[in-house]
């Protein structure tokens, strides 16, 4: 049950600041964004079925601090093609 609650909290948190990109036929959907703590994430679905569940992104660099959080969205633009 504890793992379920952690996953649910992560899912709700991940959807806080997201952008969605859809394929022309609307069958593929890529979501990207930031959690409340500034962690980058992405997810991918096909015909509304999760192919890649929300996953965190970051960079672990040698001999320096990891780039995994405290990111900010400065500006967004929406376009349709």
JOWO-V139888 format. One record per residue. N is the residue number from 1. RES is the residue in one letter. PHI is phi as a letter, one per 30 degrees, with the letter a starting at -180 (* if undefined). Layout:
# JOWO-V139888
n	res	phi
N	RES	PHI
N	RES	PHI
This chain:
# JOWO-V139888
n	res	phi
1	X	*
2	X	d
3	X	d
4	X	d
5	X	d
6	X	d
7	X	d
8	X	d
9	X	d
10	X	d
11	X	d
12	X	d
13	X	d
14	X	d
15	X	d
16	X	d
17	X	b
18	X	b
19	X	b
20	X	b
21	X	b
22	X	c
23	X	d
24	X	e
25	X	c
26	X	i
27	X	c
28	X	c
29	X	b
30	X	c
31	X	c
32	X	b
33	X	l
34	X	b
35	X	d
36	X	d
37	X	c
38	X	i
39	X	d
40	X	d
41	X	b
42	X	b
43	X	a
44	X	b
45	X	b
46	X	b
47	X	h
48	X	i
49	X	c
50	X	d
51	X	c
52	X	b
53	X	d
54	X	e
55	X	b
56	X	d
57	X	c
58	X	l
59	X	b
60	X	c
61	X	c
62	X	d
63	X	h
64	X	a
65	X	d
66	X	d
67	X	c
68	X	b
69	X	a
70	X	i
71	X	d
72	X	b
73	X	c
74	X	d
75	X	a
76	X	b
77	X	b
78	X	c
79	X	b
80	X	b
81	X	b
